[in-house]
Amino acid sequence: MKEKLKNNKTIAGSLIMVAGSTAINVINYFYHLIMGRILGPSEYAVLASMFSLYYLIAIVPQSAGVGIVKFSSESKDKKELALLYGSLKKIINNLAIYMSIILVLLSPVINNFLHLGNFWIVVLLAPILYFSLNTMLNQSIMQGILRFGAYVNINLVASLGKLIIGVLLVLAGFAAFGAIGGLALATALTYLFSRIYIKQEVVEPKSGRDLKDFLNFSAPALVQALAFTAFFSLDLILVKHFFPPHDAGLYAALSTLGKIIFFAASPVSMVMFPLVSGKKAKGESFKQVFYLTFTATALLSIFVVGTYYFLPDIAIGLLYGEEYLSAASELFWMGLFLSFYTLDYYLANFMLSIGKTKSVILPALILIFQISGIFLWHQSLLQVIQVSLIAMLVLFVGQVLYLMSFTYFKNGKR
């Protein structure tokens, strides 16, 4: 039995990713819970909006991560992998530099839109963006070649770094600015750590490879990444713009608790992608991997949202404190929103892993609906959540219907 488990990459990889990512997510949520308590709702809203802003800014280069995983998983040998890495490193590094400069130039405008009162908080996102994007390249390579242990360890360093440094700076009196400063220092340390693993696996070549096929794949991956990142980031930014600071802080807490569902289940999707992509490239059957990982994702989602339905006061009160209890009635709805988001994210990644790139059109259309809906209906936090939930339900139905149209799911072939 032990040998079978070792040889089954789906199970072994999932165990490493789930166990490691669960530990990391616990640290990440511990970070948010501590910050939520020591900063208070108003300052915590600032921190949460900065995280959301970073997610949106990093969409373009981060979307390349899906392609990096796919093409590194399909590399025939270390020489081909090295050529891929050499080309990508130059592109990602240059893009990170230019985007960081643009972010600094736009910091006053962003500061005014989000009512931050200190544009230096936005400026601090520049080094975070630069180092995290270069780290993303190294992590994606590790994931693509099934070095799940390395992938987990890199994330572990990032999580512990931002927790320890950030909390110390906040307690020293720097408030949300200190939390963001701690994140900047942690991302720099994480990048240096990720370089250790890259040097073990990749000998950086002087030349690179043609990236035409990679860019052709990355274009639809960008559309998907834009949509799915915006689904759970733009709502926070718009709430920060439309609602008072205290209410925005309550929504940030609800969003963080809802994302437990996504981050608990996302390791399964991370394992699925390189495995399915590799099997598809080799002409092997991947249906078993799909059914196993989709079922695991659905069960994890049901468990967490069920907890939020029966124990909302305990979940919020225990984790965030009494200051946030007034938002308990909205927790179940936020859980439903993030549950269907998680299932939608899984299905979208699965279809990309088998080369069905046209599927990205649907998330892009649903994003327009979500944004328009929040602009039109934002009389309460619950209304904002319900707009997002409806968007995710429509997307889920659309993706399932699209998936069912594939001939190999109709007739049982791969």
KESEDO-128842 format. One line per 10 residues: their letters; for each residue x, y, z of C-alpha. Coordinates in steps of 0.02 Angstrom, whole numbers, padded with zeros to 5 digits. Layout:
<marvexs>
A> X:Y:Z; ...;
</marvexs>
This chain:
<marvexs>
MKEKLKNNKT> 00000:00000:00000; 00142:00120:00043; 00226:00086:-00125; 00062:00116:-00218; 00039:00282:-00129; 00217:00334:-00170; 00195:00288:-00354; 00025:00373:-00372; 00075:00552:-00412; -00104:00615:-00395;
IAGSLIMVAG> -00119:00553:-00216; 00061:00587:-00163; 00063:00760:-00240; -00106:00802:-00167; -00052:00747:00006; 00104:00856:00000; 00011:01006:-00070; -00140:00989:00043; -00038:00960:00201; 00089:01095:00161;
STAINVINYF> -00036:01220:00096; -00151:01190:00244; -00009:01234:00362; 00031:01388:00258; -00151:01441:00251; -00163:01423:00439; -00015:01541:00455; -00092:01661:00328; -00258:01664:00418; -00172:01681:00584;
YHLIMGRILG> -00087:01833:00507; -00253:01909:00453; -00337:01869:00617; -00197:01951:00717; -00196:02101:00601; -00384:02115:00610; -00377:02122:00800; -00227:02236:00826; -00269:02356:00683; -00458:02366:00708;
PSEYAVLASM> -00588:02369:00566; -00539:02536:00489; -00350:02505:00477; -00379:02322:00430; -00484:02383:00282; -00329:02477:00221; -00223:02320:00232; -00354:02213:00144; -00376:02340:00005; -00187:02340:-00025;
FSLYYLIAIV> -00187:02151:-00042; -00331:02163:-00167; -00243:02301:-00263; -00085:02196:-00273; -00183:02046:-00339; -00256:02154:-00478; -00092:02237:-00525; -00001:02070:-00533; -00131:01988:-00645; -00034:02009:-00808;
PQSAGVGIVK> 00130:01926:-00754; 00048:01808:-00629; -00064:01740:-00768; 00095:01677:-00850; 00112:01559:-00701; -00019:01442:-00776; 00078:01434:-00938; 00243:01410:-00847; 00171:01261:-00754; 00102:01187:-00915;
FSSESKDKKE> 00258:01206:-01022; 00381:01156:-00885; 00276:01000:-00852; 00289:00958:-01038; 00479:00986:-01048; 00566:00830:-01111; 00728:00853:-01015; 00827:00976:-00908; 00903:01060:-01061; 00731:01104:-01129;
LALLYGSLKK> 00677:01161:-00956; 00831:01272:-00940; 00797:01355:-01108; 00619:01391:-01055; 00675:01464:-00889; 00809:01573:-00970; 00685:01655:-01087; 00551:01679:-00956; 00667:01751:-00825; 00714:01898:-00934;
IINNLAIYMS> 00533:01937:-00980; 00464:01923:-00803; 00604:02026:-00727; 00585:02168:-00853; 00396:02168:-00834; 00412:02175:-00645; 00527:02327:-00657; 00414:02425:-00775; 00254:02385:-00678; 00336:02436:-00513;
IILVLLSPVI> 00385:02605:-00586; 00209:02635:-00654; 00135:02589:-00484; 00243:02720:-00397; 00189:02853:-00522; 00005:02812:-00497; 00014:02802:-00307; -00064:02975:-00276; -00215:02933:-00385; -00240:02764:-00301;
NNFLHLGNFW> -00224:02845:-00130; -00365:02967:-00168; -00483:02834:-00239; -00463:02720:-00087; -00463:02863:00040; -00301:02800:00119; -00225:02963:00179; -00046:02901:00150; 00012:02868:-00028; 00175:02790:00038;
IVVLLAPILY> 00072:02635:00079; 00041:02614:-00107; 00225:02649:-00148; 00274:02501:-00038; 00180:02387:-00157; 00316:02417:-00289; 00453:02309:-00208; 00321:02182:-00159; 00269:02171:-00341; 00447:02156:-00406;
FSLNTMLNQS> 00506:02017:-00290; 00345:01918:-00288; 00335:01908:-00478; 00512:01842:-00491; 00472:01719:-00352; 00317:01665:-00448; 00425:01609:-00594; 00531:01499:-00480; 00378:01427:-00392; 00289:01388:-00555;
IMQGILRFGA> 00440:01294:-00620; 00442:01190:-00460; 00257:01152:-00477; 00274:01106:-00660; 00413:00978:-00628; 00312:00908:-00482; 00430:00973:-00347; 00282:01004:-00233; 00390:01003:-00076; 00494:01148:-00143;
YVNINLVASL> 00336:01242:-00193; 00266:01224:-00017; 00430:01274:00067; 00441:01436:-00032; 00265:01482:00019; 00305:01437:00199; 00449:01561:00205; 00338:01697:00131; 00199:01667:00257; 00309:01660:00411;
GKLIIGVLLV> 00407:01811:00354; 00258:01925:00331; 00181:01865:00495; 00334:01892:00605; 00401:02052:00526; 00230:02128:00496; 00164:02100:00672; 00323:02171:00748; 00310:02329:00644; 00126:02353:00684;
LAGFAAFGAI> 00158:02330:00870; 00298:02457:00854; 00164:02585:00806; 00172:02587:00615; -00009:02524:00593; -00059:02470:00416; 00100:02549:00345; 00201:02431:00454; 00102:02279:00396; 00137:02323:00214;
GGLALATALT> 00319:02360:00254; 00336:02189:00334; 00263:02109:00178; 00392:02200:00070; 00537:02133:00173; 00462:01958:00175; 00443:01951:-00015; 00626:01999:-00039; 00682:01859:00079; 00566:01735:-00007;
YLFSRIYIKQ> 00639:01773:-00178; 00816:01740:-00115; 00757:01576:-00039; 00669:01520:-00200; 00834:01543:-00294; 00907:01398:-00194; 00785:01274:-00272; 00804:01344:-00447; 00992:01321:-00440; 00964:01138:-00393;
EVVEPKSGRD> 00852:01103:-00543; 00898:01226:-00680; 01065:01272:-00755; 01031:01444:-00825; 01080:01447:-01010; 01153:01594:-01104; 01018:01578:-01237; 00831:01546:-01229; 00695:01463:-01331; 00557:01527:-01445;
LKDFLNFSAP> 00409:01577:-01337; 00278:01594:-01474; 00181:01440:-01416; 00197:01496:-01235; 00130:01670:-01274; -00013:01598:-01376; -00065:01495:-01226; -00034:01636:-01101; -00152:01757:-01189; -00311:01661:-01142;
ALVQALAFTA> -00232:01618:-00974; -00216:01806:-00945; -00401:01831:-00978; -00444:01693:-00855; -00324:01760:-00723; -00394:01935:-00744; -00571:01874:-00718; -00539:01758:-00570; -00424:01878:-00479; -00548:02020:-00504;
FFSLDLILVK> -00694:01914:-00442; -00629:01917:-00263; -00524:02076:-00268; -00626:02210:-00354; -00771:02183:-00234; -00656:02230:-00088; -00591:02383:-00178; -00766:02441:-00226; -00829:02414:-00048; -00681:02516:00016;
HFFPPHDAGL> -00733:02654:-00105; -00923:02650:-00074; -00936:02607:00111; -00875:02688:00273; -00706:02625:00340; -00786:02520:00478; -00905:02431:00358; -00763:02403:00235; -00666:02321:00376; -00813:02205:00413;
YAALSTLGKI> -00822:02156:00229; -00634:02124:00227; -00654:02004:00374; -00798:01914:00287; -00697:01900:00127; -00546:01830:00219; -00652:01700:00307; -00736:01655:00143; -00569:01630:00058; -00532:01489:00180;
IFFAASPVSM> -00636:01384:00062; -00533:01432:-00090; -00363:01415:-00009; -00409:01250:00073; -00460:01175:-00094; -00338:01262:-00214; -00192:01142:-00178; -00294:01004:-00259; -00314:01110:-00416; -00127:01147:-00414;
VMFPLVSGKK> -00090:00960:-00415; -00220:00926:-00549; -00152:01051:-00677; 00023:00981:-00713; -00038:00802:-00699; -00181:00824:-00823; -00075:00932:-00938; 00063:00800:-00939; -00059:00657:-00971; -00145:00754:-01111;
AKGESFKQVF> 00023:00787:-01195; 00066:00601:-01186; -00106:00544:-01248; -00148:00460:-01082; -00318:00459:-00995; -00345:00599:-00868; -00527:00572:-00821; -00484:00484:-00657; -00376:00631:-00603; -00518:00751:-00646;
YLTFTATALL> -00653:00658:-00550; -00543:00629:-00398; -00484:00809:-00382; -00654:00888:-00422; -00740:00782:-00290; -00609:00830:-00160; -00632:01014:-00204; -00822:01003:-00188; -00816:00910:-00020; -00696:01036:00057;
SIFVVGTYYF> -00808:01179:00000; -00965:01098:00072; -00882:01067:00239; -00824:01246:00267; -00984:01330:00205; -01084:01212:00316; -00983:01268:00466; -01021:01450:00423; -01207:01412:00410; -01221:01329:00581;
LPDIAIGLLY> -01086:01425:00679; -01067:01601:00606; -01052:01691:00774; -00920:01570:00836; -00821:01579:00672; -00815:01770:00673; -00806:01798:00860; -00671:01668:00890; -00564:01720:00743; -00589:01908:00729;
GEEYLSAASE> -00666:01963:00893; -00823:02051:00951; -00791:02206:00844; -00837:02105:00689; -00989:02008:00755; -01114:02124:00671; -01066:02043:00506; -01108:01865:00563; -01272:01857:00465; -01178:01884:00301;
LFWMGLFLSF> -01046:01749:00330; -01148:01605:00256; -01181:01706:00098; -00997:01747:00081; -00960:01562:00104; -01080:01517:-00038; -01001:01648:-00151; -00824:01583:-00120; -00880:01400:-00134; -00945:01422:-00310;
YTLDYYLANF> -00795:01532:-00349; -00682:01388:-00297; -00775:01263:-00406; -00774:01385:-00552; -00588:01413:-00531; -00556:01226:-00532; -00657:01198:-00691; -00575:01344:-00780; -00401:01279:-00739; -00447:01103:-00792;
MLSIGKTKSV> -00505:01164:-00962; -00344:01263:-00985; -00242:01109:-00938; -00319:01013:-01084; -00300:01158:-01204; -00482:01219:-01210; -00432:01402:-01211; -00596:01469:-01283; -00676:01433:-01114; -00598:01594:-01045;
ILPALILIFQ> -00729:01699:-01135; -00865:01654:-01010; -00773:01712:-00850; -00731:01876:-00938; -00915:01907:-00976; -00968:01861:-00799; -00840:01983:-00729; -00925:02126:-00822; -01090:02072:-00744; -01017:02068:-00569;
ISGIFLWHQS> -00935:02239:-00580; -01090:02319:-00656; -01199:02237:-00525; -01096:02303:-00379; -01097:02479:-00453; -01286:02471:-00467; -01328:02376:-00307; -01223:02417:-00155; -01350:02475:-00028; -01285:02345:00096;
LLQVIQVSLI> -01141:02223:00115; -01262:02078:00090; -01318:02149:-00076; -01139:02158:-00137; -01109:01976:-00087; -01269:01916:-00171; -01222:02002:-00335; -01058:01907:-00333; -01144:01743:-00287; -01264:01755:-00434;
AMLVLFVGQV> -01117:01787:-00549; -01028:01630:-00487; -01185:01523:-00504; -01209:01576:-00685; -01025:01543:-00721; -01033:01370:-00641; -01183:01317:-00747; -01101:01385:-00904; -00937:01294:-00874; -01022:01128:-00833;
LYLMSFTYFK> -01123:01137:-00995; -00965:01176:-01092; -00872:01032:-01011; -01013:00910:-01049; -00998:00953:-01234; -00825:00873:-01244; -00835:00708:-01338; -00716:00617:-01221; -00832:00652:-01075; -00981:00590:-01174;
NGKR> -00912:00426:-01240; -00788:00385:-01101; -00630:00412:-01202; -00489:00517:-01137;
</marvexs>
